[in-house]
Amino acid sequence: MGVGVMVQLRVEDIASSIRKLDGSDREMLLLLLSGKERELAKRRREVASGKVKTMSREEIFRDVL
């Protein structure tokens, strides 16, 4: 036998809660929502450990303008 629970949340309340999150919590939320949390978490660890160097904004957009 199961137990059901109904929760009603307004989108505005959810958005407000997300805005209040700090950077690392927002990043974790993004990982969870993306469905690729393992892959992205691995990449994050590689960047944090120095195995991988991220590109700067200038490097990314160098030949665009």
N, C-alpha and C positions, 0 to 999 in steps of 0.2 A: 504494500500500500504506500502510495506517495503522498507527499504534502505539497500543496501549491501555495505560492506566495505571489501577490501582485504588487509591483512597485511602480508608482507613477512619478516620473521626473520630467521637469520642463527642460527644454533644450537650453534656455537661458541659464538655468541653475547649473547645468553640466558645464557650459562654457565658462561661467564664472569660476567654478571649481578648477577648471584647467588653467585659467589665467593666474590663479593663485599658486600654482605649482612652481617649485624652483626648477632650474634648468635640468638637473639630473633626473628629476621625477618626470618632467615633460619628455625627456629623451627615452626613459623607460616606457612611458605610455606609447610613444611612437613605435618603439620596438614591438610592444605587445599587439598593437593594432595592425601593424604591417604584416603579421603572419610570418615574418622572416627574422624573428628575434634571435635565433641561434647564430645565423650568419652575420647579422649586424652586430651582435654582441662580440663575436670573434673579431670582426674588423675593428671594433672600438678598443678591444684589448691590445690588438696589434699596434694601433696608433699610440695608445697610452704607454706601451712598453718601448716605443721607439723603433720597432721593427719596420714600420711603414711611415713614410713622411707624407703628410698631407700637402696638397698644393695650395698656394696662396690665391686670393681673389685675383690678383694681378696676373699670375701665371695662367689661371683658367681663362680669363678674358683678354689675354695679350693680343691675339690676332683678330678680335671681334670688331674693334673700332679703329 
